Amino acid sequence: MYYVSKRLEISFAHRLDLDYESKCSRLHGHNAIVTVYCCSENLDKNGMVADFTKIKDTVYRHLDHALVNEAFTFNPTAENLARWICEQIPHCYKVVFQESEGNTAIYVKDGFDNAAL
């Protein structure tokens, strides 16, 4: 099994739709660190699990310097954004979405709970 990861830094703004009073319901921004993990038993014709540039382009095109509420129909929590990223990247099994120094959400696809990296 081959494993690769790509670490990205993005800036984005959002407001959360919450059923309780919170300052996060107001528009605010983050400088987030996103780490995408991919794996495959076989390499593609270029000798890769996933092209790092394609991972970067996918994440940046939709999230970097964006008001993500306008881009998605779901509540843009760190957890939901991590899941969305994982679903967009071929061979991705895990995404770590650190939206601030102390707040990190991790999404892992079913069946990969004990995967490397």
C-alpha positions, 0 to 999 in steps of 0.5 A: 500500500502506498500513502501520500499526504498534502498539507495546505494553508487556506484562508476562508470566511464562514458563519455557522448555522447553529441552534444556540447563541454563539459568536460563530453564527456571525461572519468570521474568518480563519487561516486553516491548515488542511492535510489530505491523506491518500492511499492506493495499492497501485500507482497510476501510470505516472507513478503516483497515488495522487498528483499533489498539484491536483489536490491543491487545485481542488482545495484552493479552487473551492475554499481559499479566500472564499466565503464558503457559505456561498459555495456549499449548501451544507453548514460549513463546520470544520467537520463538514468541510473535512468530509467534503474535501475527502469526497472530492480527492481521488484515493483520499481516506482522511482529512485533518482540518485545523481551522485555528490553533486549538480547533481541529476536525478529522474525517476518516472514511469508513474502513480506514480507522487504523490506516497509516499516517 
